[in-house]
């Protein structure tokens, strides 16, 4: 309990021509796989490649009016060819990092995906059977018009009086980094909205709600 597990990190591009990083590379001085459910009986380290520029879009749907029923969640991860290609590139980049001098001097055998998984096709098969999310759910109740969003720019739920949402679900798109600070900002902004009554609603030319004070 003296470690936060993710002891070091880096934001990297798998293609130098990209305008911004597409992966968050997380280094841990312990074995971590399958959300911690899988153990390893000797000291190990982990390099986790978290995809921070997804283009796929999933859905979260209410199943019924029973609030105790879990929603129907469809991740739809890696539904585009380019995303899978970038994931394969990320695995190869992790291997390059391990092969570098400082890491190579202390690391031994590769645990996952393992030395038998070498070609891009083999790496893709491994990714499709093992890929998981990395704990930053966002955008399921995004800001937008009633036609393409759940809340307006003041975080009020369309069609429901007196209800606002103040968490990362309101983000129109996920940021390329950890959402802790944005989550705090959204909460602070919502507090401002609640404390300062808004003026009458108008619709801008882009269809976004704006307020005139």
PyMOL commands that place a pseudoatom at each C-alpha (Angstrom):
pseudoatom trace, name=CA, resn=UNK, resi=1, chain=A, elem=C, hetatm=0, pos=[0.000, 0.000, 0.000]
pseudoatom trace, name=CA, resn=UNK, resi=2, chain=A, elem=C, hetatm=0, pos=[2.992, 2.316, -0.229]
pseudoatom trace, name=CA, resn=UNK, resi=3, chain=A, elem=C, hetatm=0, pos=[2.668, 2.496, -4.030]
pseudoatom trace, name=CA, resn=UNK, resi=4, chain=A, elem=C, hetatm=0, pos=[0.025, 3.960, -6.320]
pseudoatom trace, name=CA, resn=UNK, resi=5, chain=A, elem=C, hetatm=0, pos=[0.980, 1.149, -8.766]
pseudoatom trace, name=CA, resn=UNK, resi=6, chain=A, elem=C, hetatm=0, pos=[1.221, 3.530, -11.734]
pseudoatom trace, name=CA, resn=UNK, resi=7, chain=A, elem=C, hetatm=0, pos=[4.627, 4.858, -10.702]
pseudoatom trace, name=CA, resn=UNK, resi=8, chain=A, elem=C, hetatm=0, pos=[5.482, 6.514, -14.025]
pseudoatom trace, name=CA, resn=UNK, resi=9, chain=A, elem=C, hetatm=0, pos=[3.710, 7.500, -17.205]
pseudoatom trace, name=CA, resn=UNK, resi=10, chain=A, elem=C, hetatm=0, pos=[4.148, 9.062, -20.599]
pseudoatom trace, name=CA, resn=UNK, resi=11, chain=A, elem=C, hetatm=0, pos=[1.916, 10.367, -23.354]
pseudoatom trace, name=CA, resn=UNK, resi=12, chain=A, elem=C, hetatm=0, pos=[3.138, 9.056, -26.692]
pseudoatom trace, name=CA, resn=UNK, resi=13, chain=A, elem=C, hetatm=0, pos=[2.349, 9.051, -30.388]
pseudoatom trace, name=CA, resn=UNK, resi=14, chain=A, elem=C, hetatm=0, pos=[2.488, 5.756, -32.264]
pseudoatom trace, name=CA, resn=UNK, resi=15, chain=A, elem=C, hetatm=0, pos=[2.890, 7.852, -35.426]
pseudoatom trace, name=CA, resn=UNK, resi=16, chain=A, elem=C, hetatm=0, pos=[5.130, 10.919, -35.346]
pseudoatom trace, name=CA, resn=UNK, resi=17, chain=A, elem=C, hetatm=0, pos=[2.848, 12.722, -37.816]
pseudoatom trace, name=CA, resn=UNK, resi=18, chain=A, elem=C, hetatm=0, pos=[-0.031, 12.787, -35.312]
pseudoatom trace, name=CA, resn=UNK, resi=19, chain=A, elem=C, hetatm=0, pos=[-0.975, 16.197, -33.924]
pseudoatom trace, name=CA, resn=UNK, resi=20, chain=A, elem=C, hetatm=0, pos=[-1.322, 14.875, -30.353]
pseudoatom trace, name=CA, resn=UNK, resi=21, chain=A, elem=C, hetatm=0, pos=[-0.530, 11.727, -28.340]
pseudoatom trace, name=CA, resn=UNK, resi=22, chain=A, elem=C, hetatm=0, pos=[-2.843, 8.771, -28.861]
pseudoatom trace, name=CA, resn=UNK, resi=23, chain=A, elem=C, hetatm=0, pos=[-1.626, 6.591, -25.983]
pseudoatom trace, name=CA, resn=UNK, resi=24, chain=A, elem=C, hetatm=0, pos=[-0.962, 6.990, -22.285]
pseudoatom trace, name=CA, resn=UNK, resi=25, chain=A, elem=C, hetatm=0, pos=[1.868, 4.642, -21.375]
pseudoatom trace, name=CA, resn=UNK, resi=26, chain=A, elem=C, hetatm=0, pos=[1.691, 3.534, -17.724]
pseudoatom trace, name=CA, resn=UNK, resi=27, chain=A, elem=C, hetatm=0, pos=[4.573, 1.822, -15.910]
pseudoatom trace, name=CA, resn=UNK, resi=28, chain=A, elem=C, hetatm=0, pos=[4.000, -0.273, -12.783]
pseudoatom trace, name=CA, resn=UNK, resi=29, chain=A, elem=C, hetatm=0, pos=[6.582, -2.059, -10.590]
pseudoatom trace, name=CA, resn=UNK, resi=30, chain=A, elem=C, hetatm=0, pos=[4.233, -5.035, -10.219]
pseudoatom trace, name=CA, resn=UNK, resi=31, chain=A, elem=C, hetatm=0, pos=[2.234, -7.465, -12.325]
pseudoatom trace, name=CA, resn=UNK, resi=32, chain=A, elem=C, hetatm=0, pos=[-1.195, -6.150, -13.296]
pseudoatom trace, name=CA, resn=UNK, resi=33, chain=A, elem=C, hetatm=0, pos=[-3.528, -7.902, -15.725]
pseudoatom trace, name=CA, resn=UNK, resi=34, chain=A, elem=C, hetatm=0, pos=[-7.283, -8.539, -16.025]
pseudoatom trace, name=CA, resn=UNK, resi=35, chain=A, elem=C, hetatm=0, pos=[-8.037, -5.689, -13.596]
pseudoatom trace, name=CA, resn=UNK, resi=36, chain=A, elem=C, hetatm=0, pos=[-5.828, -7.296, -10.959]
pseudoatom trace, name=CA, resn=UNK, resi=37, chain=A, elem=C, hetatm=0, pos=[-7.657, -10.631, -10.944]
pseudoatom trace, name=CA, resn=UNK, resi=38, chain=A, elem=C, hetatm=0, pos=[-4.670, -12.515, -12.340]
pseudoatom trace, name=CA, resn=UNK, resi=39, chain=A, elem=C, hetatm=0, pos=[-1.661, -13.027, -10.063]
pseudoatom trace, name=CA, resn=UNK, resi=40, chain=A, elem=C, hetatm=0, pos=[1.982, -13.832, -10.800]
pseudoatom trace, name=CA, resn=UNK, resi=41, chain=A, elem=C, hetatm=0, pos=[4.152, -15.723, -8.359]
pseudoatom trace, name=CA, resn=UNK, resi=42, chain=A, elem=C, hetatm=0, pos=[7.461, -13.930, -8.992]
pseudoatom trace, name=CA, resn=UNK, resi=43, chain=A, elem=C, hetatm=0, pos=[8.366, -10.210, -9.099]
pseudoatom trace, name=CA, resn=UNK, resi=44, chain=A, elem=C, hetatm=0, pos=[7.209, -8.593, -12.332]
pseudoatom trace, name=CA, resn=UNK, resi=45, chain=A, elem=C, hetatm=0, pos=[6.564, -5.219, -13.928]
pseudoatom trace, name=CA, resn=UNK, resi=46, chain=A, elem=C, hetatm=0, pos=[3.849, -3.909, -16.229]
pseudoatom trace, name=CA, resn=UNK, resi=47, chain=A, elem=C, hetatm=0, pos=[3.743, -1.555, -19.199]
pseudoatom trace, name=CA, resn=UNK, resi=48, chain=A, elem=C, hetatm=0, pos=[0.129, -0.698, -19.957]
pseudoatom trace, name=CA, resn=UNK, resi=49, chain=A, elem=C, hetatm=0, pos=[-0.783, 1.079, -23.196]
pseudoatom trace, name=CA, resn=UNK, resi=50, chain=A, elem=C, hetatm=0, pos=[-4.023, 3.004, -22.680]
pseudoatom trace, name=CA, resn=UNK, resi=51, chain=A, elem=C, hetatm=0, pos=[-5.673, 4.252, -25.866]
pseudoatom trace, name=CA, resn=UNK, resi=52, chain=A, elem=C, hetatm=0, pos=[-6.651, 7.905, -25.293]
pseudoatom trace, name=CA, resn=UNK, resi=53, chain=A, elem=C, hetatm=0, pos=[-7.814, 8.861, -28.791]
pseudoatom trace, name=CA, resn=UNK, resi=54, chain=A, elem=C, hetatm=0, pos=[-10.676, 6.442, -29.541]
pseudoatom trace, name=CA, resn=UNK, resi=55, chain=A, elem=C, hetatm=0, pos=[-12.944, 7.109, -32.489]
pseudoatom trace, name=CA, resn=UNK, resi=56, chain=A, elem=C, hetatm=0, pos=[-15.383, 4.271, -31.837]
pseudoatom trace, name=CA, resn=UNK, resi=57, chain=A, elem=C, hetatm=0, pos=[-18.607, 5.194, -30.108]
pseudoatom trace, name=CA, resn=UNK, resi=58, chain=A, elem=C, hetatm=0, pos=[-20.663, 2.917, -27.885]
pseudoatom trace, name=CA, resn=UNK, resi=59, chain=A, elem=C, hetatm=0, pos=[-24.029, 3.281, -26.193]
pseudoatom trace, name=CA, resn=UNK, resi=60, chain=A, elem=C, hetatm=0, pos=[-25.572, 3.217, -22.718]
pseudoatom trace, name=CA, resn=UNK, resi=61, chain=A, elem=C, hetatm=0, pos=[-29.304, 2.470, -22.816]
pseudoatom trace, name=CA, resn=UNK, resi=62, chain=A, elem=C, hetatm=0, pos=[-31.945, 2.173, -20.110]
pseudoatom trace, name=CA, resn=UNK, resi=63, chain=A, elem=C, hetatm=0, pos=[-33.529, -1.278, -20.137]
pseudoatom trace, name=CA, resn=UNK, resi=64, chain=A, elem=C, hetatm=0, pos=[-36.755, -0.404, -18.334]
pseudoatom trace, name=CA, resn=UNK, resi=65, chain=A, elem=C, hetatm=0, pos=[-38.299, 1.996, -15.825]
pseudoatom trace, name=CA, resn=UNK, resi=66, chain=A, elem=C, hetatm=0, pos=[-37.020, -0.214, -13.003]
pseudoatom trace, name=CA, resn=UNK, resi=67, chain=A, elem=C, hetatm=0, pos=[-34.089, 1.722, -11.447]
pseudoatom trace, name=CA, resn=UNK, resi=68, chain=A, elem=C, hetatm=0, pos=[-32.583, -1.481, -10.023]
pseudoatom trace, name=CA, resn=UNK, resi=69, chain=A, elem=C, hetatm=0, pos=[-31.938, -2.948, -13.470]
pseudoatom trace, name=CA, resn=UNK, resi=70, chain=A, elem=C, hetatm=0, pos=[-28.492, -2.342, -14.856]
pseudoatom trace, name=CA, resn=UNK, resi=71, chain=A, elem=C, hetatm=0, pos=[-28.307, -0.405, -18.126]
pseudoatom trace, name=CA, resn=UNK, resi=72, chain=A, elem=C, hetatm=0, pos=[-27.392, -2.046, -21.407]
pseudoatom trace, name=CA, resn=UNK, resi=73, chain=A, elem=C, hetatm=0, pos=[-23.804, -0.988, -22.130]
pseudoatom trace, name=CA, resn=UNK, resi=74, chain=A, elem=C, hetatm=0, pos=[-22.197, -1.565, -25.527]
pseudoatom trace, name=CA, resn=UNK, resi=75, chain=A, elem=C, hetatm=0, pos=[-18.539, -0.528, -25.588]
pseudoatom trace, name=CA, resn=UNK, resi=76, chain=A, elem=C, hetatm=0, pos=[-18.055, -1.030, -29.322]
pseudoatom trace, name=CA, resn=UNK, resi=77, chain=A, elem=C, hetatm=0, pos=[-14.295, -0.784, -28.768]
pseudoatom trace, name=CA, resn=UNK, resi=78, chain=A, elem=C, hetatm=0, pos=[-11.898, -0.975, -31.707]
pseudoatom trace, name=CA, resn=UNK, resi=79, chain=A, elem=C, hetatm=0, pos=[-14.640, -0.949, -34.322]
pseudoatom trace, name=CA, resn=UNK, resi=80, chain=A, elem=C, hetatm=0, pos=[-12.449, 0.879, -36.840]
pseudoatom trace, name=CA, resn=UNK, resi=81, chain=A, elem=C, hetatm=0, pos=[-9.416, -0.582, -38.603]
pseudoatom trace, name=CA, resn=UNK, resi=82, chain=A, elem=C, hetatm=0, pos=[-7.240, 2.413, -37.771]
pseudoatom trace, name=CA, resn=UNK, resi=83, chain=A, elem=C, hetatm=0, pos=[-7.824, 1.949, -34.039]
pseudoatom trace, name=CA, resn=UNK, resi=84, chain=A, elem=C, hetatm=0, pos=[-6.706, -1.662, -34.167]
pseudoatom trace, name=CA, resn=UNK, resi=85, chain=A, elem=C, hetatm=0, pos=[-3.635, -0.723, -36.201]
pseudoatom trace, name=CA, resn=UNK, resi=86, chain=A, elem=C, hetatm=0, pos=[-2.701, 1.846, -33.545]
pseudoatom trace, name=CA, resn=UNK, resi=87, chain=A, elem=C, hetatm=0, pos=[-3.206, -0.692, -30.764]
pseudoatom trace, name=CA, resn=UNK, resi=88, chain=A, elem=C, hetatm=0, pos=[-0.863, -3.112, -32.503]
pseudoatom trace, name=CA, resn=UNK, resi=89, chain=A, elem=C, hetatm=0, pos=[1.666, -0.291, -32.917]
pseudoatom trace, name=CA, resn=UNK, resi=90, chain=A, elem=C, hetatm=0, pos=[1.369, 0.390, -29.176]
pseudoatom trace, name=CA, resn=UNK, resi=91, chain=A, elem=C, hetatm=0, pos=[2.216, -3.218, -28.282]
pseudoatom trace, name=CA, resn=UNK, resi=92, chain=A, elem=C, hetatm=0, pos=[5.256, -3.044, -30.547]
pseudoatom trace, name=CA, resn=UNK, resi=93, chain=A, elem=C, hetatm=0, pos=[6.275, 0.257, -28.926]
pseudoatom trace, name=CA, resn=UNK, resi=94, chain=A, elem=C, hetatm=0, pos=[6.051, -1.317, -25.457]
pseudoatom trace, name=CA, resn=UNK, resi=95, chain=A, elem=C, hetatm=0, pos=[8.365, -4.054, -26.652]
pseudoatom trace, name=CA, resn=UNK, resi=96, chain=A, elem=C, hetatm=0, pos=[10.823, -1.476, -27.952]
pseudoatom trace, name=CA, resn=UNK, resi=97, chain=A, elem=C, hetatm=0, pos=[10.848, 0.176, -24.525]
pseudoatom trace, name=CA, resn=UNK, resi=98, chain=A, elem=C, hetatm=0, pos=[11.525, -3.163, -22.826]
pseudoatom trace, name=CA, resn=UNK, resi=99, chain=A, elem=C, hetatm=0, pos=[14.320, -3.914, -25.297]
pseudoatom trace, name=CA, resn=UNK, resi=100, chain=A, elem=C, hetatm=0, pos=[16.125, -0.668, -24.442]
pseudoatom trace, name=CA, resn=UNK, resi=101, chain=A, elem=C, hetatm=0, pos=[19.167, -0.875, -22.187]
pseudoatom trace, name=CA, resn=UNK, resi=102, chain=A, elem=C, hetatm=0, pos=[17.831, 0.309, -18.802]
pseudoatom trace, name=CA, resn=UNK, resi=103, chain=A, elem=C, hetatm=0, pos=[14.766, -1.949, -18.884]
pseudoatom trace, name=CA, resn=UNK, resi=104, chain=A, elem=C, hetatm=0, pos=[16.488, -4.892, -20.508]
pseudoatom trace, name=CA, resn=UNK, resi=105, chain=A, elem=C, hetatm=0, pos=[18.972, -5.102, -17.646]
pseudoatom trace, name=CA, resn=UNK, resi=106, chain=A, elem=C, hetatm=0, pos=[16.280, -5.863, -15.061]
pseudoatom trace, name=CA, resn=UNK, resi=107, chain=A, elem=C, hetatm=0, pos=[13.449, -7.528, -16.990]
pseudoatom trace, name=CA, resn=UNK, resi=108, chain=A, elem=C, hetatm=0, pos=[13.303, -11.174, -17.981]
pseudoatom trace, name=CA, resn=UNK, resi=109, chain=A, elem=C, hetatm=0, pos=[10.687, -13.084, -19.963]
pseudoatom trace, name=CA, resn=UNK, resi=110, chain=A, elem=C, hetatm=0, pos=[7.596, -11.412, -21.401]
pseudoatom trace, name=CA, resn=UNK, resi=111, chain=A, elem=C, hetatm=0, pos=[4.454, -12.654, -19.628]
pseudoatom trace, name=CA, resn=UNK, resi=112, chain=A, elem=C, hetatm=0, pos=[1.720, -11.216, -21.860]
pseudoatom trace, name=CA, resn=UNK, resi=113, chain=A, elem=C, hetatm=0, pos=[1.198, -11.450, -24.740]
pseudoatom trace, name=CA, resn=UNK, resi=114, chain=A, elem=C, hetatm=0, pos=[4.312, -13.651, -24.618]
pseudoatom trace, name=CA, resn=UNK, resi=115, chain=A, elem=C, hetatm=0, pos=[7.121, -14.539, -26.983]
pseudoatom trace, name=CA, resn=UNK, resi=116, chain=A, elem=C, hetatm=0, pos=[4.873, -16.777, -29.110]
pseudoatom trace, name=CA, resn=UNK, resi=117, chain=A, elem=C, hetatm=0, pos=[2.805, -13.765, -30.189]
pseudoatom trace, name=CA, resn=UNK, resi=118, chain=A, elem=C, hetatm=0, pos=[4.984, -11.992, -32.728]
pseudoatom trace, name=CA, resn=UNK, resi=119, chain=A, elem=C, hetatm=0, pos=[3.270, -11.105, -36.019]
pseudoatom trace, name=CA, resn=UNK, resi=120, chain=A, elem=C, hetatm=0, pos=[0.802, -8.228, -36.323]
pseudoatom trace, name=CA, resn=UNK, resi=121, chain=A, elem=C, hetatm=0, pos=[-1.975, -10.726, -36.969]
pseudoatom trace, name=CA, resn=UNK, resi=122, chain=A, elem=C, hetatm=0, pos=[-1.119, -12.660, -33.806]
pseudoatom trace, name=CA, resn=UNK, resi=123, chain=A, elem=C, hetatm=0, pos=[-0.977, -9.440, -31.785]
pseudoatom trace, name=CA, resn=UNK, resi=124, chain=A, elem=C, hetatm=0, pos=[-4.399, -8.427, -33.132]
pseudoatom trace, name=CA, resn=UNK, resi=125, chain=A, elem=C, hetatm=0, pos=[-5.914, -11.759, -32.095]
pseudoatom trace, name=CA, resn=UNK, resi=126, chain=A, elem=C, hetatm=0, pos=[-4.448, -11.360, -28.612]
pseudoatom trace, name=CA, resn=UNK, resi=127, chain=A, elem=C, hetatm=0, pos=[-5.787, -7.794, -28.319]
pseudoatom trace, name=CA, resn=UNK, resi=128, chain=A, elem=C, hetatm=0, pos=[-9.298, -8.839, -29.340]
pseudoatom trace, name=CA, resn=UNK, resi=129, chain=A, elem=C, hetatm=0, pos=[-9.411, -11.523, -26.658]
pseudoatom trace, name=CA, resn=UNK, resi=130, chain=A, elem=C, hetatm=0, pos=[-7.855, -9.468, -23.834]
pseudoatom trace, name=CA, resn=UNK, resi=131, chain=A, elem=C, hetatm=0, pos=[-8.487, -5.730, -24.348]
pseudoatom trace, name=CA, resn=UNK, resi=132, chain=A, elem=C, hetatm=0, pos=[-10.286, -3.991, -21.473]
pseudoatom trace, name=CA, resn=UNK, resi=133, chain=A, elem=C, hetatm=0, pos=[-11.246, -0.482, -20.480]
pseudoatom trace, name=CA, resn=UNK, resi=134, chain=A, elem=C, hetatm=0, pos=[-9.039, 1.685, -18.267]
pseudoatom trace, name=CA, resn=UNK, resi=135, chain=A, elem=C, hetatm=0, pos=[-11.491, 3.223, -15.818]
pseudoatom trace, name=CA, resn=UNK, resi=136, chain=A, elem=C, hetatm=0, pos=[-12.223, 6.623, -17.394]
pseudoatom trace, name=CA, resn=UNK, resi=137, chain=A, elem=C, hetatm=0, pos=[-15.887, 6.455, -18.446]
pseudoatom trace, name=CA, resn=UNK, resi=138, chain=A, elem=C, hetatm=0, pos=[-16.990, 9.671, -20.162]
pseudoatom trace, name=CA, resn=UNK, resi=139, chain=A, elem=C, hetatm=0, pos=[-19.430, 11.147, -22.667]
pseudoatom trace, name=CA, resn=UNK, resi=140, chain=A, elem=C, hetatm=0, pos=[-22.497, 9.001, -21.915]
pseudoatom trace, name=CA, resn=UNK, resi=141, chain=A, elem=C, hetatm=0, pos=[-24.646, 12.077, -21.152]
pseudoatom trace, name=CA, resn=UNK, resi=142, chain=A, elem=C, hetatm=0, pos=[-22.823, 14.586, -23.287]
pseudoatom trace, name=CA, resn=UNK, resi=143, chain=A, elem=C, hetatm=0, pos=[-23.532, 18.282, -23.719]
pseudoatom trace, name=CA, resn=UNK, resi=144, chain=A, elem=C, hetatm=0, pos=[-25.499, 18.986, -26.878]
pseudoatom trace, name=CA, resn=UNK, resi=145, chain=A, elem=C, hetatm=0, pos=[-28.883, 19.775, -28.341]
pseudoatom trace, name=CA, resn=UNK, resi=146, chain=A, elem=C, hetatm=0, pos=[-31.905, 17.627, -27.452]
pseudoatom trace, name=CA, resn=UNK, resi=147, chain=A, elem=C, hetatm=0, pos=[-31.263, 15.771, -30.714]
pseudoatom trace, name=CA, resn=UNK, resi=148, chain=A, elem=C, hetatm=0, pos=[-27.629, 14.814, -30.082]
pseudoatom trace, name=CA, resn=UNK, resi=149, chain=A, elem=C, hetatm=0, pos=[-27.018, 15.298, -26.360]
pseudoatom trace, name=CA, resn=UNK, resi=150, chain=A, elem=C, hetatm=0, pos=[-28.438, 14.740, -22.893]
pseudoatom trace, name=CA, resn=UNK, resi=151, chain=A, elem=C, hetatm=0, pos=[-27.691, 18.064, -21.182]
pseudoatom trace, name=CA, resn=UNK, resi=152, chain=A, elem=C, hetatm=0, pos=[-27.408, 21.686, -22.283]
pseudoatom trace, name=CA, resn=UNK, resi=153, chain=A, elem=C, hetatm=0, pos=[-24.252, 23.786, -21.668]
pseudoatom trace, name=CA, resn=UNK, resi=154, chain=A, elem=C, hetatm=0, pos=[-25.506, 24.563, -18.139]
pseudoatom trace, name=CA, resn=UNK, resi=155, chain=A, elem=C, hetatm=0, pos=[-25.689, 20.809, -17.465]
pseudoatom trace, name=CA, resn=UNK, resi=156, chain=A, elem=C, hetatm=0, pos=[-29.509, 20.744, -17.322]
pseudoatom trace, name=CA, resn=UNK, resi=157, chain=A, elem=C, hetatm=0, pos=[-31.049, 17.478, -18.528]
pseudoatom trace, name=CA, resn=UNK, resi=158, chain=A, elem=C, hetatm=0, pos=[-33.190, 18.051, -21.596]
pseudoatom trace, name=CA, resn=UNK, resi=159, chain=A, elem=C, hetatm=0, pos=[-36.856, 17.479, -20.858]
pseudoatom trace, name=CA, resn=UNK, resi=160, chain=A, elem=C, hetatm=0, pos=[-36.465, 17.113, -17.083]
pseudoatom trace, name=CA, resn=UNK, resi=161, chain=A, elem=C, hetatm=0, pos=[-36.972, 20.172, -14.884]
pseudoatom trace, name=CA, resn=UNK, resi=162, chain=A, elem=C, hetatm=0, pos=[-34.643, 20.695, -11.926]
pseudoatom trace, name=CA, resn=UNK, resi=163, chain=A, elem=C, hetatm=0, pos=[-32.114, 18.017, -12.837]
pseudoatom trace, name=CA, resn=UNK, resi=164, chain=A, elem=C, hetatm=0, pos=[-28.467, 18.557, -13.753]
pseudoatom trace, name=CA, resn=UNK, resi=165, chain=A, elem=C, hetatm=0, pos=[-25.555, 16.196, -14.315]
pseudoatom trace, name=CA, resn=UNK, resi=166, chain=A, elem=C, hetatm=0, pos=[-22.119, 17.179, -13.024]
pseudoatom trace, name=CA, resn=UNK, resi=167, chain=A, elem=C, hetatm=0, pos=[-19.556, 14.520, -13.862]
pseudoatom trace, name=CA, resn=UNK, resi=168, chain=A, elem=C, hetatm=0, pos=[-17.419, 13.423, -16.799]
pseudoatom trace, name=CA, resn=UNK, resi=169, chain=A, elem=C, hetatm=0, pos=[-20.408, 11.877, -18.557]
pseudoatom trace, name=CA, resn=UNK, resi=170, chain=A, elem=C, hetatm=0, pos=[-21.261, 15.372, -19.857]
pseudoatom trace, name=CA, resn=UNK, resi=171, chain=A, elem=C, hetatm=0, pos=[-18.031, 15.678, -21.847]
pseudoatom trace, name=CA, resn=UNK, resi=172, chain=A, elem=C, hetatm=0, pos=[-18.749, 15.786, -25.601]
pseudoatom trace, name=CA, resn=UNK, resi=173, chain=A, elem=C, hetatm=0, pos=[-15.478, 13.882, -26.170]
pseudoatom trace, name=CA, resn=UNK, resi=174, chain=A, elem=C, hetatm=0, pos=[-12.968, 12.289, -23.823]
pseudoatom trace, name=CA, resn=UNK, resi=175, chain=A, elem=C, hetatm=0, pos=[-9.786, 14.246, -23.164]
pseudoatom trace, name=CA, resn=UNK, resi=176, chain=A, elem=C, hetatm=0, pos=[-6.367, 12.790, -23.910]
pseudoatom trace, name=CA, resn=UNK, resi=177, chain=A, elem=C, hetatm=0, pos=[-5.404, 12.348, -20.292]
pseudoatom trace, name=CA, resn=UNK, resi=178, chain=A, elem=C, hetatm=0, pos=[-6.747, 11.596, -16.835]
pseudoatom trace, name=CA, resn=UNK, resi=179, chain=A, elem=C, hetatm=0, pos=[-10.169, 13.161, -16.215]
pseudoatom trace, name=CA, resn=UNK, resi=180, chain=A, elem=C, hetatm=0, pos=[-9.778, 13.867, -12.490]
pseudoatom trace, name=CA, resn=UNK, resi=181, chain=A, elem=C, hetatm=0, pos=[-9.097, 17.617, -12.844]
pseudoatom trace, name=CA, resn=UNK, resi=182, chain=A, elem=C, hetatm=0, pos=[-11.828, 18.109, -15.494]
pseudoatom trace, name=CA, resn=UNK, resi=183, chain=A, elem=C, hetatm=0, pos=[-14.290, 16.267, -13.232]
pseudoatom trace, name=CA, resn=UNK, resi=184, chain=A, elem=C, hetatm=0, pos=[-13.540, 18.714, -10.411]
pseudoatom trace, name=CA, resn=UNK, resi=185, chain=A, elem=C, hetatm=0, pos=[-13.913, 21.632, -12.824]
pseudoatom trace, name=CA, resn=UNK, resi=186, chain=A, elem=C, hetatm=0, pos=[-17.292, 20.353, -14.042]
pseudoatom trace, name=CA, resn=UNK, resi=187, chain=A, elem=C, hetatm=0, pos=[-18.509, 20.068, -10.454]
pseudoatom trace, name=CA, resn=UNK, resi=188, chain=A, elem=C, hetatm=0, pos=[-17.337, 23.593, -9.623]
pseudoatom trace, name=CA, resn=UNK, resi=189, chain=A, elem=C, hetatm=0, pos=[-18.962, 24.953, -12.768]
pseudoatom trace, name=CA, resn=UNK, resi=190, chain=A, elem=C, hetatm=0, pos=[-22.238, 23.248, -11.939]
pseudoatom trace, name=CA, resn=UNK, resi=191, chain=A, elem=C, hetatm=0, pos=[-22.149, 24.791, -8.475]
pseudoatom trace, name=CA, resn=UNK, resi=192, chain=A, elem=C, hetatm=0, pos=[-21.860, 28.194, -10.140]
pseudoatom trace, name=CA, resn=UNK, resi=193, chain=A, elem=C, hetatm=0, pos=[-24.850, 27.447, -12.361]
pseudoatom trace, name=CA, resn=UNK, resi=194, chain=A, elem=C, hetatm=0, pos=[-26.976, 26.389, -9.393]
pseudoatom trace, name=CA, resn=UNK, resi=195, chain=A, elem=C, hetatm=0, pos=[-25.943, 29.403, -7.327]
pseudoatom trace, name=CA, resn=UNK, resi=196, chain=A, elem=C, hetatm=0, pos=[-26.607, 31.912, -10.092]
pseudoatom trace, name=CA, resn=UNK, resi=197, chain=A, elem=C, hetatm=0, pos=[-30.051, 31.617, -11.676]
pseudoatom trace, name=CA, resn=UNK, resi=198, chain=A, elem=C, hetatm=0, pos=[-29.805, 31.584, -15.453]
pseudoatom trace, name=CA, resn=UNK, resi=199, chain=A, elem=C, hetatm=0, pos=[-31.526, 33.990, -17.756]
pseudoatom trace, name=CA, resn=UNK, resi=200, chain=A, elem=C, hetatm=0, pos=[-34.046, 32.935, -20.403]
pseudoatom trace, name=CA, resn=UNK, resi=201, chain=A, elem=C, hetatm=0, pos=[-32.945, 30.279, -22.830]
pseudoatom trace, name=CA, resn=UNK, resi=202, chain=A, elem=C, hetatm=0, pos=[-32.252, 31.080, -26.440]
pseudoatom trace, name=CA, resn=UNK, resi=203, chain=A, elem=C, hetatm=0, pos=[-30.909, 28.893, -29.200]
pseudoatom trace, name=CA, resn=UNK, resi=204, chain=A, elem=C, hetatm=0, pos=[-27.818, 29.988, -31.058]
pseudoatom trace, name=CA, resn=UNK, resi=205, chain=A, elem=C, hetatm=0, pos=[-27.284, 29.468, -34.774]
pseudoatom trace, name=CA, resn=UNK, resi=206, chain=A, elem=C, hetatm=0, pos=[-25.325, 26.306, -33.987]
pseudoatom trace, name=CA, resn=UNK, resi=207, chain=A, elem=C, hetatm=0, pos=[-28.201, 24.865, -31.978]
pseudoatom trace, name=CA, resn=UNK, resi=208, chain=A, elem=C, hetatm=0, pos=[-26.501, 25.203, -28.596]
pseudoatom trace, name=CA, resn=UNK, resi=209, chain=A, elem=C, hetatm=0, pos=[-28.333, 26.683, -25.669]
pseudoatom trace, name=CA, resn=UNK, resi=210, chain=A, elem=C, hetatm=0, pos=[-27.001, 30.068, -24.576]
pseudoatom trace, name=CA, resn=UNK, resi=211, chain=A, elem=C, hetatm=0, pos=[-28.103, 32.322, -21.766]
pseudoatom trace, name=CA, resn=UNK, resi=212, chain=A, elem=C, hetatm=0, pos=[-28.730, 36.038, -21.903]
pseudoatom trace, name=CA, resn=UNK, resi=213, chain=A, elem=C, hetatm=0, pos=[-28.316, 37.801, -18.577]
for i in range(1, 213): cmd.bond("trace and resi %d" % i, "trace and resi %d" % (i + 1))
show_as sticks, trace
zoom trace
